Amino acid sequence: MVIYEYLKYKTSISDGENMPVPMGVRRVERKSLRETAGEQIKRAILDGTLKPGEILSDQELQKWLGVSRSPIREALNDLARVGLVEMAAQRYTRVAQASLENRVEILQTLGVLLGGVARIVVSQCTKEDLAGIRDSLEAIIDTVRRRDAKAHGDMAWKLIDELVAICPNDVLLATTRDSIDGLAYRLNITSGEEAIRWDALDTHYPEFLDAIVAGDAVSAELAIESLFQL
C-alpha cells in the first residue's frame, strides 16, 4: 500500500479561512499485513527456525505474528507459489520439503535463470558495476582453492544477490526474484559437502571471471549454467 506525505502547500480560501493544499508529494511505501507476515515466515524458513516438512498451524502463526488468519493465509499462498511452502486442501500446510530426485531439475532451473541474468549484466552494465562482481568472484575462487565448503556457499549466494541487484532487465529480475528463494531453499536442504564437485568449480569460476573481464556476455551465461550442472 502507498501513502503520501505532503511536502509543499499553497494557500486557498475556504469559508473565509486559509487551508493548506498539497502542491507536491513524496511516495512513502508501507507494507501490508500480508507482506509483513510473509517476510517473517519466509525468514524463519530460510534461517532454519521452521524446519522442512514442519506443519504450519494458522493458530500458532496468529499467536506468533499477532495478526488475523486472513493475511496469514494470503502470505502462505504467496510462499507456496514460490516453493517455500507446500499446501494440500484439508490435509496440511507445511514447510517445503525436497528430495535428491529433483535436485538436478532445481540446479538446471537456477542455471538458466541466473545465466540469463549474467548475460544481460555483462552486456549492459558499466565497468563500475562489474568491478564488484569481479572482486566477489576472485574471493570465491580462493574459497574453492581452499576447499572451504561453508565459505564457498555463503559467498556464492552473495554473488547471486549482487548479480540480481544490478540486472537492468526488470522483467527478468522480477521473474528471478520471484523464484530464486524457493529454488535456493530446496537446493540447500538437499545439499552436503559431499555433493560439491570441486574440480568443476575449479574450471567454471575462472571461466566466468574471464568472460566478465572480456565483456563476453554469451561466455558468462554458459559459465553460470555450467556451475549449476554439477
N, C-alpha and C positions, 0 to 999 in steps of 0.2 A: 504494500500500500504506500502511496506517496502523499505526503502532506506538504504544505507550503509555508515558508517563513517570509514575512513581508520585510523588504529592505528599504524601499523608498515610498514616500507618500506625497500626495498633493492635497490641497485644501479644497473642499467642496461645501456649498451652502445647503443645509437641510434643516428645515423648520427653525431657521434663524441661528443655527449652531454650526460651528466648523466640524467637519467629520473627516478623519484621515482616510484617503482612498489609496489602495496599493498601486504603485507605478511599476514595480518590478518584483520578481520573485526568485528565490533560490530553492531548488528542489532538495528536500531532505528525505532520505529513504527511511522507512520504518518497516520492520519485518512483521509479518503476520504471525499469529499463534501457530499456525500450520508450519511455517518456515522455521520458526524457533524450535518447535518440538522436533521437527525433522532433523535439524542440525544437531540437537543434543543426543537424539537416539543414534544418529549416524556416528557421532564422535565416540559414543560408548561402544558401538560395534567395532569401529576401526582400532580403538585402543585396547580392545580385549576385555572391557568390563562386561559386555554382553558376549557370550561365547557362541560359536557356531552351533546351530540347532536349538539354542535356548528359546523356550516358549515366551512370547511377548504378550503379557496379560494387559488388557485395557485398564483394568482396575489398578494394577501395580504402577503402570505408566502414568495414570492420572495422579496417583499419590506422589510419585517422584517429580513429575513436571509441574504439577499444580495447575493443570488446565483440564478442560472438559473432554469428553470422549470424542466429540466430532473432529476437532483439529488433530487429535492423535490418530484417528483412523485415516484422515486425509494424508497425514505425514507418513504413516505406514504404507499406504498405497503408493506414494511417491517413491519410497525406499524400495518397495517391491519392483517398481518399474525399472529401477537402475540396478537391480540384482543384489541388494543388501538384505532384503527380507523375502521370505517365502510365505505365501498365503494359500490356504485351501479352504473354501467355504464350509462353514460348520465343522471344521476339523482342527485347524491350527493356524496361528500366525507365529512365525519363528524367525530367528536369525538365519540367514542363508547358510547352507552347507555346500561343500564342493567335494568332488571326488577326483582321484587321479585320472579317471576315464575321460573327463572333459578338460583336463589341463592343457592338452595340445590345442584344442579349439580356442581356449581363453588366450593362450600365447599368440596364436595366429591373429586373433581379432585385435589384440593390443598392438601387434606389429603393424598391421595395416593402418590402424588409426594414427599411431604415432609416426609411422613412416610418412604418411600424408602431411602431418604437421611439420616434420623435419624438412620435407621437400619445399614447402611454402616458406618456412622460416629462412632457409638458406638462400632461396631465390629472391626474397622480398625484403628481408630485414637488413638493417645497416650493420656496418663493421662493428660499431659500438655495441649493438645488441648481441652480436655473435661473440664478442670478446669474453663475456661471462660464461657462455656455453663452452668455449674452448678451455677456459680455466677449470670449469667443473669436470670436463672430460679428462683433462690431464690428471686431476686428483683421483678420478675413478680408475683410470689406468694404473695408478700407483696402488690402489687397493687390490686390484686384480693381480699385480705382480706379487704382492704380499700374501695373496690368497686369504684375505680378510673378508669373510662372508658377510658379517654384520655391517661393517663399514661400507662394503660394496652395495648392499641392499639399500641402506639409508641414503647413500649418495646417488644411486641410480634413480630412486623415486624423486629425489630433489631435482635432478637434471630434467626429469619429465615435467615436473612443475614449472621449471624455468622455460622449457620449450613451449609449453602450452601458454604461459603468461605472455610471451612475445609474439605469438602467432597472430598475424593480421587478418586472417580469414575468419570472420565472425560466425559464419555458418558451420564450418568445420570445428571451430572452437567450441561452440555450443554442443554439437554432437559428441565431441570427445569428452568434454567435461561431464556431460550427462551420463556417460557410460563408464568412465575410467575408474571411479571409486568402486563400483560393484565388481568390475573385472579384476582390478588390482587386489581387492579383498579376497576374492575366490582363488586367485593365484597364490596369494601369500599363505592361505590356510592349507594349501596342499604342497607347500614347498619345504625344503630342508637343505642343509648344506650339501648333502649327497646328490641333490638334483642339479647342482651348478656344474656346467661344463666349462671349466676354466680355459681349456685350450681354445674353445670357440670365442670366448671373451677376449683372449689374447689377440685374436685376429680381427674381430669386428669393431671393437672400440677404436683402435688406431685407424681403421678404415673410415669410420665416422669422423674422426678428428681430421684426417687428411681431406675428406670431402668438404668439410667446413672451411678449412684453410684455403682450398682451391676454389671455393664457391660453386661446387658441383652438386646441384640440388638432387639430381637423379641418384648419384652415388650415395648421398646422405640418406635418401629414402631406402635404398637397398641395404645399406649397412644397418639401419634401425630394424628393418624387417628380419635381417639375419640374426640380430641379437635376440629376437623373440622366436626364433625357430630352434631353440635349444632342446 
